[in-house]
Structure formats: C-alpha cells, structure tokens
Amino acid sequence: MGHLDHAALGWLTPVLSYAMACIGAALGLRCTVRALGATGKSRRNWLITAASAIGTGIWTMHFVAMLGFSVSGTDIRYDVPLTIVSLLVAMAVVCAGVFAVGYSRDRTRALFLGGLTTGLGVASMHYLGMAAVRLHGEVTYDPVLVGVSVLIAVVAATAALWAALNIKSPVAVTIASLIMGAAVSSMHYTGMFAVGVEVTPAGDVLPGATAMQFIFPLAVGLGSYLFLTSAFVALSPTTGERAASASAQGTVERVAG
C-alpha cells in the first residue's frame, strides 16, 4: 500500500484551493442575486455567469488541491480528455441547478431538485477527476467515506442555492461564501481520505500529463477568469442602481425641459 500525502506542498494547496472555492461561491451568489432582480436575456446571462463561476470555483478547488496529492512509489499523471470532461460536468450540473432556482415558480421544489442534482454533479466531477489519475497501481475507495462525501456535496449544493435565493447583502454573501468554500473543501478531502492505492512498481512511462504540465496552467487560467469576472460584477451596476440612475436622468430632463 502506497503512502498517500494530500498536502505534499504543505498548507499552500489546501489554503489556495479553499480560496478558489470561496471566490467561485461569492461570485456565483452575487450573480444569482443580480439574476433574480433582472428579466429576459439579462436574467439568463447572469445565471450563466453564476453557473460558470460556481462550477469553475469547484473544479479549480479540486485540482489545485490535487497539486498537493502524491503517492509514494509512483509518479502521477492525468488523462487530459477525462479531466476536461470533469470540468464540463461541473459547469453543466451547476448550470442546471442555478437555472432551476432562477426560473421555477415553486422555489421549494426547485431548491430540493436543484440541490440534489447539483450535489450529485459535483460529486461526479470529483470522482471523474479521480478517474483521470494515472499511476502505477490500483486505486480503491472506502464506500462509507465515498457516501459521506456525496452527502456533503448535496448538502453544500442545496445550501448554496438556498443562499442564492435568500441572501442579498454583501456581508451575508461573504459569510455564506466562506461556509460554502469550507463545505466544498470538506467534500473534496473526505473523498480523498476514501482513497487507497496498492502500488505496483513498474518502469514503463505513464500516459497522460503531469500536474504542472496540464493542471497547473489550466487552474491558473480559470482562476484568472474568476478574478476578472469578479471585477466585472463589482463594477457592473445593480438593478436598483440602474433604476436610480434612470430616475435621476428623468428628473434632470424634466427640469431642463
């Protein structure tokens, strides 16, 4: 049995991955709040941005954390197509959950179904990402811890969607984002503690890309997307601000006329 190290780079990867999860959650919540105050194409665009932010945050959290994952006695590589599929799954399922909440008239039913769908999707993203791992040996899982990780994912997703519906103030969004980031990180590390590896020494070269060749550049790119989108959302006026601006403009025109 190979020795697994989940923080081979020290506290860097756990802290940075948690930060990515929090940023994605905060951005997603702010975009969802904007979406619920908008109509038509504007609502759709805000919901798409919210889903991409949350999905990107979750996926980036997972693979930044994986930069610190190592197994004694074997190198680790990643299957590139399967890793990309895990990203697309994260985006798709979060999008389904966010749209269910954003457009459904029965918010309670949408919250339940959206949370369940999104949570199972997040768990699927995690285990697809793990399926992309290539090493010399056999990977096994503790079914109890796997079940716990899936439960955490569903609860975290439901809480995120509830927060999107009920939390409006920036301070409350920040607190909710910190809690959501902790929940997503807990799901990841619970799933990782479920992993066991029976190493089989071999001299052949593993297929796939190393973490630094593929995961690191992609994580940096997606992290940059989160920061840039955060700046855009911060600078974009809210519905209330636009209404106030239009009212002020109308007042000025009436006075001038």
C-alpha positions in Angstrom: 0.0 0.0 0.0 1.5 3.3 -1.1 1.6 6.2 1.4 -0.7 9.0 0.3 0.1 12.6 1.0 -2.7 15.1 0.5 -0.6 18.1 1.2 2.8 17.4 -0.3 3.3 21.1 -0.8 2.4 22.0 2.8 -0.5 24.3 3.5 -0.2 26.1 0.2 -2.6 23.8 -1.8 -5.3 23.4 0.9 -5.4 27.2 1.6 -5.3 28.2 -2.1 -7.9 25.6 -3.1 -10.2 26.9 -0.3 -9.8 30.4 -1.5 -10.7 29.4 -5.0 -13.9 27.7 -3.8 -14.8 30.8 -1.7 -14.2 33.2 -4.7 -16.3 31.0 -7.0 -19.1 30.8 -4.4 -19.1 34.5 -3.7 -19.2 35.4 -7.4 -21.9 32.9 -8.1 -24.1 34.2 -5.3 -23.7 37.8 -6.4 -24.5 36.9 -10.0 -27.6 34.9 -8.9 -28.8 37.9 -6.8 -28.4 40.1 -9.9 -30.3 37.5 -12.0 -33.3 37.3 -9.6 -33.6 41.1 -10.0 -33.4 41.0 -13.8 -35.7 39.7 -16.6 -35.3 38.3 -20.1 -31.9 37.8 -21.6 -30.3 39.7 -18.7 -31.5 37.1 -16.2 -30.3 34.3 -18.4 -26.9 35.9 -18.9 -26.5 36.5 -15.1 -27.4 32.9 -14.4 -24.9 31.5 -16.9 -22.2 33.7 -15.3 -23.3 32.4 -11.9 -23.1 28.8 -13.0 -19.7 29.2 -14.7 -18.3 30.9 -11.6 -19.5 28.3 -9.2 -18.5 25.4 -11.5 -15.1 26.9 -12.2 -14.6 27.6 -8.5 -15.4 24.0 -7.5 -13.3 22.4 -10.3 -10.3 24.7 -9.6 -10.6 24.0 -5.9 -10.4 20.2 -6.7 -7.4 20.3 -9.0 -5.5 22.9 -7.0 -5.8 20.6 -4.1 -4.7 17.7 -6.3 -1.4 19.6 -6.9 -0.5 18.6 -3.4 -1.5 14.9 -3.8 1.3 12.4 -4.1 1.7 8.6 -3.6 5.0 7.1 -2.5 6.5 4.7 -5.0 4.8 6.0 -8.1 4.5 9.0 -10.4 1.1 10.6 -11.1 -0.3 11.6 -14.4 -3.7 12.9 -15.6 -5.8 11.8 -18.5 -6.4 15.1 -20.4 -9.7 14.4 -22.1 -11.3 12.9 -18.9 -10.1 15.9 -16.9 -11.7 18.3 -19.3 -14.9 16.2 -19.2 -14.9 16.6 -15.4 -14.8 20.4 -15.8 -17.7 20.3 -18.3 -19.7 18.2 -15.9 -19.2 20.7 -13.1 -20.3 23.5 -15.4 -23.4 21.7 -16.7 -24.8 20.4 -13.4 -24.3 23.7 -11.6 -26.0 25.5 -14.6 -28.9 23.1 -14.3 -29.3 23.8 -10.6 -29.0 27.5 -10.9 -31.5 27.7 -13.8 -33.9 25.5 -11.9 -33.9 28.0 -9.0 -33.8 31.1 -11.2 -36.8 30.2 -13.3 -39.0 27.9 -11.2 -42.2 29.2 -9.7 -42.1 26.6 -6.9 -38.9 27.6 -5.2 -39.0 24.9 -2.5 -39.3 22.1 -5.1 -36.6 23.7 -7.3 -34.3 24.1 -4.3 -34.6 20.4 -3.5 -34.2 19.1 -7.0 -31.6 21.7 -7.9 -29.6 20.9 -4.7 -29.8 17.1 -5.3 -28.8 17.4 -9.0 -26.0 19.9 -8.4 -24.7 17.9 -5.4 -24.6 14.7 -7.3 -23.0 16.5 -10.2 -20.3 18.0 -8.0 -19.6 14.5 -6.6 -19.4 13.1 -10.2 -17.0 15.9 -11.1 -14.7 14.9 -8.2 -14.7 11.2 -9.0 -14.3 11.8 -12.7 -11.3 13.9 -11.8 -10.0 11.0 -9.7 -10.7 8.5 -12.6 -8.4 10.7 -14.7 -5.5 9.9 -12.4 -2.9 7.6 -13.8 -0.4 5.8 -11.6 1.5 2.5 -11.1 -1.0 0.6 -9.0 -4.7 0.1 -8.2 -6.9 2.8 -6.7 -9.5 1.6 -4.2 -12.2 3.5 -2.3 -13.8 3.3 1.2 -17.5 3.1 0.3 -18.6 4.7 3.6 -16.4 7.8 3.1 -17.5 8.0 -0.5 -21.1 8.1 0.6 -20.3 10.8 3.2 -18.5 12.9 0.6 -21.6 12.7 -1.7 -23.9 13.6 1.1 -21.7 16.6 1.9 -21.8 17.6 -1.8 -25.6 17.5 -1.8 -26.0 19.5 1.4 -23.4 22.0 0.3 -25.1 22.5 -3.1 -28.6 22.8 -1.5 -27.2 25.4 1.0 -25.6 27.3 -1.9 -28.8 27.5 -3.8 -30.8 28.5 -0.7 -28.3 31.2 -0.1 -28.7 32.4 -3.6 -32.4 32.8 -3.1 -32.4 34.3 0.4 -29.1 36.2 0.9 -28.8 39.7 -0.5 -26.4 41.8 1.5 -22.7 41.8 0.6 -21.7 40.9 4.2 -24.1 38.0 4.3 -22.9 36.8 0.9 -19.3 36.9 2.1 -20.1 34.8 5.2 -22.1 32.3 3.1 -19.3 32.0 0.6 -16.8 31.2 3.4 -19.1 28.5 4.7 -19.7 27.1 1.2 -16.0 27.1 0.5 -15.4 25.1 3.7 -18.2 22.6 2.7 -16.7 22.1 -0.8 -13.2 21.6 0.6 -14.6 19.2 3.2 -16.3 17.2 0.4 -13.0 17.0 -1.5 -10.8 15.9 1.3 -13.4 13.4 2.6 -13.4 11.9 -0.9 -9.6 11.9 -0.9 -9.4 10.2 2.5 -11.6 7.4 1.0 -8.8 6.7 -1.5 -6.3 3.8 -1.1 -3.6 2.9 -3.5 -1.9 -0.5 -3.9 1.3 0.4 -5.7 2.7 -1.9 -8.3 6.3 -0.9 -9.2 6.8 -0.6 -12.9 9.4 1.0 -15.2 7.1 2.0 -18.1 6.2 5.6 -18.6 2.7 6.5 -17.5 0.3 8.0 -20.1 -1.2 11.5 -19.7 0.2 14.8 -18.5 1.8 15.8 -15.2 0.0 18.2 -12.9 2.4 21.0 -13.7 2.1 20.4 -17.5 -1.7 20.5 -17.6 -3.5 21.0 -14.3 -1.5 24.0 -13.1 -1.8 26.1 -16.3 -5.5 25.3 -16.6 -6.1 26.1 -12.9 -4.2 29.4 -13.3 -6.3 30.3 -16.4 -9.6 29.5 -14.7 -8.5 31.3 -11.5 -7.8 34.4 -13.6 -11.3 34.1 -15.1 -12.7 34.2 -11.6 -10.8 37.3 -10.7 -11.6 39.1 -13.9 -15.3 38.2 -13.7 -15.3 39.3 -10.0 -14.0 42.7 -11.1 -16.7 42.9 -13.9 -19.5 42.1 -11.4 -18.2 44.6 -8.8 -18.2 47.4 -11.4 -21.5 46.5 -13.0 -24.4 48.5 -11.6 -27.2 46.6 -9.8 -30.8 46.8 -10.9 -31.5 49.3 -8.1 -28.6 51.5 -9.1 -29.7 51.5 -12.8 -33.3 52.4 -11.7 -32.0 55.2 -9.5 -29.8 56.4 -12.4 -32.7 56.4 -14.8 -34.9 58.2 -12.3 -32.2 60.8 -11.8 -31.8 61.2 -15.5 -35.5 61.7 -16.0 -35.6 64.3 -13.3 -32.8 66.2 -14.9 -34.5 66.1 -18.3 -37.8 67.4 -16.8 -36.0 70.2 -15.1 -34.1 71.1 -18.2 -37.2 70.9 -20.3 
